[in-house]
């Protein structure tokens, strides 16, 4: 969810506003659910706000995932060099429609009171990564999982570039530590093709396979030299 919010928010004022409204209403509703005794009327006064804003948030996220999915698959292939059947999908806890969200909140009211928080809505949705219908974290190897994480980051960069016409700065921390030599080489070939500015941190400079337009900085005891 954080990935989707980070990509969509700065580019879509309507989404950013709806997300802020939703999060504020959710905090207020959850705070009321923790009171003793609970005032049902006060709690339910937030249901319509959550349903209205939640529908906007959910639909926008689903649309974004539809655009990101092929970019993630392509980036994964570029890094891993494998035709892994990686599927990226948005999995809402409740379909992002106002009436469905409103009904879910009403039906779950007693359970929400018992657990002292709101269970249903976009805050509980997930970005699912599956391989042959099995969650990637259970099916993919450690190296493949690392490649998937990097593919998500590259896809995010690609999406932002397509929407803004500018390539954002990419920050990567110790990116090569969990990649074998072949995947590390493929990663840096991909980074070179992206055409943007990349900042990389590492304790092993020999892992950084960029020869052109490169500048190294050394950090020791809080002092930067380069």
C-alpha positions as CSV (number, residue, x, y, z in Angstrom):
1,X,0.0,0.0,0.0
2,X,2.8,2.4,0.8
3,X,4.4,1.8,-2.6
4,X,1.1,2.7,-4.3
5,X,0.5,5.7,-2.2
6,X,4.0,7.0,-2.8
7,X,3.6,6.7,-6.6
8,X,0.0,7.9,-6.9
9,X,-0.2,10.6,-4.3
10,X,2.2,13.3,-5.6
11,X,0.7,12.9,-9.1
12,X,-3.0,13.0,-8.3
13,X,-4.3,15.7,-5.9
14,X,-7.7,14.1,-5.8
15,X,-6.2,10.8,-4.6
16,X,-4.0,12.5,-2.1
17,X,-7.0,14.5,-0.7
18,X,-9.2,11.3,-0.5
19,X,-6.4,9.4,1.2
20,X,-5.9,12.1,3.8
21,X,-9.6,12.3,4.4
22,X,-9.8,8.5,4.7
23,X,-6.9,8.2,7.1
24,X,-8.2,11.0,9.3
25,X,-11.7,9.5,9.5
26,X,-10.2,6.1,10.2
27,X,-8.1,7.3,13.1
28,X,-11.2,9.1,14.6
29,X,-13.4,6.0,14.2
30,X,-10.8,3.7,15.8
31,X,-10.3,6.1,18.7
32,X,-14.1,6.0,19.3
33,X,-14.0,2.2,19.2
34,X,-11.5,2.1,22.0
35,X,-13.8,4.1,24.4
36,X,-15.8,2.5,27.1
37,X,-18.7,2.6,26.7
38,X,-18.7,2.9,22.9
39,X,-21.1,5.4,21.4
40,X,-22.5,3.6,18.3
41,X,-23.9,6.8,16.8
42,X,-20.6,8.6,16.9
43,X,-18.7,5.6,15.5
44,X,-21.2,5.2,12.6
45,X,-21.0,8.9,11.8
46,X,-17.7,8.2,10.1
47,X,-19.0,5.3,7.9
48,X,-20.1,7.4,5.0
49,X,-16.9,9.4,5.0
50,X,-14.8,6.2,4.9
51,X,-17.0,4.7,2.1
52,X,-16.8,7.9,-0.1
53,X,-13.1,8.4,0.3
54,X,-12.3,4.7,0.4
55,X,-13.9,4.1,-3.0
56,X,-11.8,6.8,-4.6
57,X,-8.6,5.4,-3.0
58,X,-9.4,1.8,-3.9
59,X,-10.2,2.5,-7.5
60,X,-7.1,4.6,-8.0
61,X,-4.9,2.0,-6.5
62,X,-6.4,-0.8,-8.6
63,X,-5.9,1.4,-11.8
64,X,-2.3,2.0,-10.8
65,X,-1.6,-1.7,-10.2
66,X,-2.9,-2.5,-13.7
67,X,-0.3,-0.1,-15.1
68,X,2.5,-1.3,-12.8
69,X,2.0,-5.0,-13.3
70,X,3.6,-5.4,-16.7
71,X,6.4,-3.0,-15.8
72,X,7.2,-5.2,-12.7
73,X,7.2,-8.4,-14.8
74,X,9.5,-6.8,-17.4
75,X,11.9,-5.4,-14.8
76,X,12.0,-8.7,-13.1
77,X,13.0,-10.5,-16.3
78,X,15.6,-7.8,-17.0
79,X,17.2,-8.4,-13.5
80,X,16.7,-12.1,-13.0
81,X,16.9,-13.3,-16.6
82,X,14.0,-15.7,-15.8
83,X,10.6,-16.2,-17.3
84,X,9.0,-16.5,-13.9
85,X,5.2,-16.3,-14.1
86,X,5.1,-13.3,-11.7
87,X,1.6,-11.9,-11.2
88,X,1.0,-8.5,-9.6
89,X,-2.5,-7.7,-8.5
90,X,-4.4,-5.4,-6.1
91,X,-6.4,-7.4,-3.5
92,X,-9.0,-5.2,-1.8
93,X,-10.6,-6.5,1.4
94,X,-13.8,-5.0,0.1
95,X,-14.4,-4.0,-3.6
96,X,-13.8,-0.2,-3.9
97,X,-17.5,0.7,-4.4
98,X,-19.2,3.2,-2.0
99,X,-22.2,1.0,-1.3
100,X,-20.2,-2.1,-0.8
101,X,-17.8,-0.4,1.6
102,X,-20.7,1.2,3.5
103,X,-22.4,-2.2,3.8
104,X,-19.2,-3.9,5.0
105,X,-18.7,-1.3,7.8
106,X,-22.3,-1.7,8.9
107,X,-22.1,-5.5,9.0
108,X,-18.8,-5.5,10.8
109,X,-19.8,-2.9,13.4
110,X,-20.2,-5.4,16.3
111,X,-17.0,-7.1,15.5
112,X,-15.2,-3.8,15.2
113,X,-16.5,-2.9,18.7
114,X,-15.2,-6.2,20.0
115,X,-11.7,-5.8,18.5
116,X,-11.5,-2.0,19.0
117,X,-10.5,-1.1,15.5
118,X,-12.0,-0.9,11.9
119,X,-11.1,-4.1,10.0
120,X,-12.6,-3.4,6.5
121,X,-11.5,-0.8,4.0
122,X,-8.5,0.2,1.8
123,X,-6.2,0.4,4.9
124,X,-6.5,-3.5,4.9
125,X,-6.0,-3.9,1.1
126,X,-2.8,-5.5,-0.2
127,X,-0.5,-5.6,-3.2
128,X,-0.2,-9.3,-4.0
129,X,2.8,-10.8,-5.7
130,X,2.2,-14.4,-6.7
131,X,4.0,-17.1,-8.6
132,X,1.8,-19.9,-10.0
133,X,-1.0,-18.7,-7.7
134,X,1.4,-19.0,-4.7
135,X,2.7,-16.0,-2.8
136,X,6.1,-15.1,-4.1
137,X,7.6,-15.1,-0.6
138,X,6.7,-18.8,-0.3
139,X,7.6,-19.9,-3.9
140,X,10.5,-17.7,-5.0
141,X,14.1,-18.3,-3.9
142,X,15.9,-15.6,-1.8
143,X,17.6,-14.3,-4.9
144,X,14.4,-14.2,-6.8
145,X,12.7,-12.4,-4.0
146,X,15.5,-9.8,-4.0
147,X,15.0,-9.4,-7.8
148,X,11.3,-8.9,-7.3
149,X,11.9,-6.1,-4.8
150,X,14.2,-4.4,-7.2
151,X,11.7,-4.9,-10.0
152,X,9.1,-3.1,-8.0
153,X,11.4,-0.2,-7.5
154,X,12.4,0.0,-11.1
155,X,8.7,-0.3,-12.1
156,X,7.9,2.5,-9.8
157,X,10.6,4.6,-11.4
158,X,9.3,3.7,-14.9
159,X,5.7,4.6,-14.0
160,X,6.8,8.0,-12.6
161,X,8.9,8.7,-15.6
162,X,6.0,7.9,-17.9
163,X,3.6,10.1,-16.0
164,X,6.0,13.1,-15.5
165,X,8.3,12.9,-18.5
166,X,11.3,13.0,-16.0
167,X,13.4,10.2,-14.6
168,X,13.4,10.5,-10.7
169,X,16.6,10.1,-8.7
170,X,17.0,6.4,-7.6
171,X,18.4,5.6,-4.2
172,X,19.6,2.0,-3.5
173,X,21.2,0.8,-0.3
174,X,23.6,-2.2,-0.4
175,X,21.7,-3.4,-3.5
176,X,24.2,-6.1,-4.5
177,X,24.6,-8.0,-1.2
178,X,21.9,-10.6,-2.0
179,X,22.4,-10.9,-5.7
180,X,24.6,-13.4,-7.4
181,X,27.1,-12.1,-10.0
182,X,24.9,-12.8,-13.0
183,X,21.9,-10.9,-11.5
184,X,24.1,-8.1,-10.3
185,X,25.5,-7.6,-13.8
186,X,22.0,-7.6,-15.2
187,X,20.9,-5.1,-12.6
188,X,23.6,-2.6,-13.5
189,X,23.0,-3.1,-17.2
190,X,19.3,-2.1,-16.5
191,X,20.3,0.9,-14.3
192,X,22.6,2.1,-17.1
193,X,19.7,2.0,-19.5
194,X,17.3,3.9,-17.2
195,X,19.2,7.2,-17.9
196,X,18.5,8.8,-14.5
197,X,20.8,9.6,-11.6
198,X,21.4,6.8,-9.2
199,X,22.9,6.9,-5.7
200,X,24.2,3.6,-4.4
201,X,25.6,2.8,-1.0
202,X,27.9,-0.3,-0.4
203,X,30.7,-1.6,1.7
204,X,32.0,-3.4,-1.4
205,X,32.8,-0.9,-4.2
206,X,33.8,-3.8,-6.5
207,X,30.1,-4.8,-6.7
208,X,29.2,-1.5,-8.4
209,X,29.4,-2.4,-12.1
210,X,29.1,1.1,-13.6
211,X,32.1,2.4,-15.5
212,X,30.7,5.6,-17.2
213,X,29.4,8.7,-15.5
214,X,30.5,7.4,-12.1
215,X,31.7,9.2,-9.1
216,X,32.7,7.6,-5.9
217,X,32.4,9.0,-2.3
218,X,33.9,7.5,0.8
219,X,32.3,8.0,4.2
220,X,34.3,7.3,7.3
221,X,33.5,8.6,10.9
222,X,30.9,10.9,9.5
223,X,33.3,12.5,7.0
224,X,32.6,12.4,3.2
225,X,35.5,12.5,0.8
226,X,35.4,12.0,-3.0
